[in-house]
Amino acid sequence: MRIRKRIEEVFGWIKAAAGLRKTRHKGTDRIDWVFALNAAAYNLIRLPKLMRAA
Protein backbone atom coordinates (compact mmCIF):
# COMPACT_ATOMS: atom_id res chain seq x y z
CA MET A 1 0.00 0.00 0.00
CA ARG A 2 2.92 2.35 0.62
CA ILE A 3 4.22 1.82 -2.89
CA ARG A 4 0.74 2.31 -4.33
CA LYS A 5 0.36 5.59 -2.43
CA ARG A 6 3.66 6.82 -3.84
CA ILE A 7 2.54 6.01 -7.39
CA GLU A 8 -0.96 7.44 -6.99
CA GLU A 9 0.54 10.64 -5.57
CA VAL A 10 2.24 11.33 -8.89
CA PHE A 11 -0.95 10.90 -10.88
CA GLY A 12 -2.87 13.03 -8.39
CA TRP A 13 -0.32 15.82 -8.74
CA ILE A 14 -0.41 15.63 -12.53
CA LYS A 15 -4.21 15.84 -12.52
CA ALA A 16 -4.45 18.63 -9.97
CA ALA A 17 -1.40 20.89 -10.34
CA ALA A 18 -0.40 20.20 -13.93
CA GLY A 19 -3.93 20.46 -15.27
CA LEU A 20 -4.28 17.10 -16.96
CA ARG A 21 -7.67 16.36 -15.47
CA LYS A 22 -9.10 17.75 -18.69
CA THR A 23 -6.77 17.60 -21.66
CA ARG A 24 -6.51 20.31 -24.27
CA HIS A 25 -5.28 17.97 -26.99
CA LYS A 26 -6.75 14.96 -28.75
CA GLY A 27 -4.87 11.86 -29.77
CA THR A 28 -2.48 9.62 -27.93
CA ASP A 29 0.62 11.13 -29.54
CA ARG A 30 -0.15 14.59 -28.21
CA ILE A 31 -1.30 13.38 -24.81
CA ASP A 32 1.84 11.22 -24.45
CA TRP A 33 4.24 14.15 -24.77
CA VAL A 34 2.16 16.33 -22.42
CA PHE A 35 2.14 13.54 -19.84
CA ALA A 36 5.90 12.98 -20.21
CA LEU A 37 6.53 16.71 -19.79
CA ASN A 38 4.43 16.81 -16.62
CA ALA A 39 6.08 13.70 -15.22
CA ALA A 40 9.49 15.30 -15.81
CA ALA A 41 8.30 18.47 -14.07
CA TYR A 42 7.17 16.40 -11.09
CA ASN A 43 10.59 14.74 -10.94
CA LEU A 44 12.28 18.15 -10.98
CA ILE A 45 10.09 19.28 -8.10
CA ARG A 46 11.01 16.14 -6.13
CA LEU A 47 14.73 16.39 -6.91
CA PRO A 48 15.80 18.68 -4.01
CA LYS A 49 14.04 16.44 -1.50
CA LEU A 50 15.69 13.36 -2.97
CA MET A 51 19.10 15.04 -2.90
CA ARG A 52 18.69 15.88 0.80
CA ALA A 53 17.75 12.28 1.59
CA ALA A 54 20.81 10.85 -0.17
Secondary structure, DSSP 8 states (H G I E B T S, - for coil): -HHHHHHHHHHHHHHHTS--SS-S--SHHHHHHHHHHHHHHHHHHHHHHHHHH-
